[in-house]
Protein backbone atom coordinates (compact mmCIF):
# COMPACT_ATOMS: atom_id res chain seq x y z
CA UNK A 1 0.00 0.00 0.00
CA UNK A 2 1.26 3.46 -0.86
CA UNK A 3 1.40 5.22 2.51
CA UNK A 4 1.79 8.73 1.02
CA UNK A 5 -1.45 8.28 -0.98
CA UNK A 6 -3.16 6.95 2.14
CA UNK A 7 -1.90 9.93 4.14
CA UNK A 8 -3.06 12.34 1.42
CA UNK A 9 -6.48 10.68 1.26
CA UNK A 10 -6.80 10.92 5.04
CA UNK A 11 -5.83 14.60 4.95
CA UNK A 12 -8.40 15.31 2.24
CA UNK A 13 -11.10 13.47 4.16
CA UNK A 14 -10.22 15.33 7.35
CA UNK A 15 -10.28 18.70 5.56
CA UNK A 16 -13.56 17.89 3.83
CA UNK A 17 -15.12 16.82 7.12
CA UNK A 18 -13.95 20.03 8.79
CA UNK A 19 -15.04 22.31 5.95
CA UNK A 20 -18.48 20.76 5.56
CA UNK A 21 -18.99 20.75 9.32
CA UNK A 22 -18.18 24.46 9.50
CA UNK A 23 -20.60 25.12 6.63
CA UNK A 24 -23.26 22.96 8.28
CA UNK A 25 -23.38 20.51 5.37
CA UNK A 26 -23.76 16.74 5.46
CA UNK A 27 -22.54 14.30 2.83
CA UNK A 28 -24.46 11.12 2.23
CA UNK A 29 -22.06 8.23 2.49
CA UNK A 30 -23.06 6.89 -0.95
CA UNK A 31 -22.12 10.27 -2.48
CA UNK A 32 -18.88 10.75 -0.56
CA UNK A 33 -16.58 9.36 -3.27
CA UNK A 34 -18.13 11.63 -5.94
CA UNK A 35 -18.02 14.68 -3.66
CA UNK A 36 -14.36 13.92 -2.91
CA UNK A 37 -13.53 13.73 -6.64
CA UNK A 38 -15.20 17.11 -7.28
CA UNK A 39 -13.45 18.52 -4.23
CA UNK A 40 -10.06 17.37 -5.54
CA UNK A 41 -10.88 18.67 -9.04
CA UNK A 42 -11.71 22.10 -7.66
CA UNK A 43 -8.51 22.09 -5.58
CA UNK A 44 -6.51 21.22 -8.71
CA UNK A 45 -8.19 23.98 -10.70
CA UNK A 46 -7.42 26.46 -7.92
CA UNK A 47 -3.72 25.53 -8.18
CA UNK A 48 -3.75 26.08 -11.95
CA UNK A 49 -5.54 29.41 -11.56
CA UNK A 50 -3.07 30.49 -8.89
CA UNK A 51 -0.10 29.54 -11.08
CA UNK A 52 -1.47 31.18 -14.26
CA UNK A 53 -4.05 33.77 -13.18
CA UNK A 54 -3.96 36.07 -16.19
CA UNK A 55 -3.95 33.31 -18.80
CA UNK A 56 -6.77 31.43 -17.08
CA UNK A 57 -8.83 34.55 -16.51
CA UNK A 58 -8.57 35.55 -20.17
CA UNK A 59 -9.33 32.02 -21.33
CA UNK A 60 -12.35 31.62 -19.06
CA UNK A 61 -13.78 35.13 -19.42
CA UNK A 62 -15.94 34.34 -22.50
CA UNK A 63 -17.58 31.49 -20.61
CA UNK A 64 -18.91 33.86 -17.94
CA UNK A 65 -19.86 36.78 -20.16
CA UNK A 66 -23.40 36.97 -21.59
N, C-alpha and C positions, 0 to 999 in steps of 0.2 A: 504494500500500500504506500502511496506517495504521501508522506507526512506533511509536506508543505502545502499540497492541495487540500488535505484534510484540515490543516490549520486555517487556510484561507477560507474554506467553506464555513468553518466554525465562526470565523470572524465576521463573515457576511451575514450569517444567520443571527449572530448576536447583535450586529448593527441594525439589521432589519427589525428584529424584535424590539429593540430600543426605540427606533424611529417610529414604528407603527404604534407602539405603546404611548409615546409622547403625543402622537397625533390622534390617539383614541380610536385607532383602526384595528380590526381583527382580520386575520387571514384564515380562510377555511383551509384545513389541512390538505384537502384534495387539490387546492389551487396553489399551494405553497411553492411547488417546483416551477410553475409558470410565472408566478409573481417574482420569484428569485431570478429567473432568466431575464425578465423585463428590467428588474432592478440592476442587474449586472450590465445589461445593454445600455441603460441610461447612464450608469457610472462610466462606461467606456466612451460613450459619446461626450460626456462632460470633459474627459481627459483630452479628447481630440479637439474639442472647442477651446479648451484652455491653451493647448499647444499651438493652435492655428486660428486665433479668434477672427482676424480680419478676413481670411480666405473663407472660413466657414460661414461667417455672417453674410458675406457677399453671395456665396453660393446658395444659402438658404433663404435669403431675402425674398426672392420671387414666390416662394412657396407660401409666405405669410402675407403677401400683399394682395389686395383684392384685384 
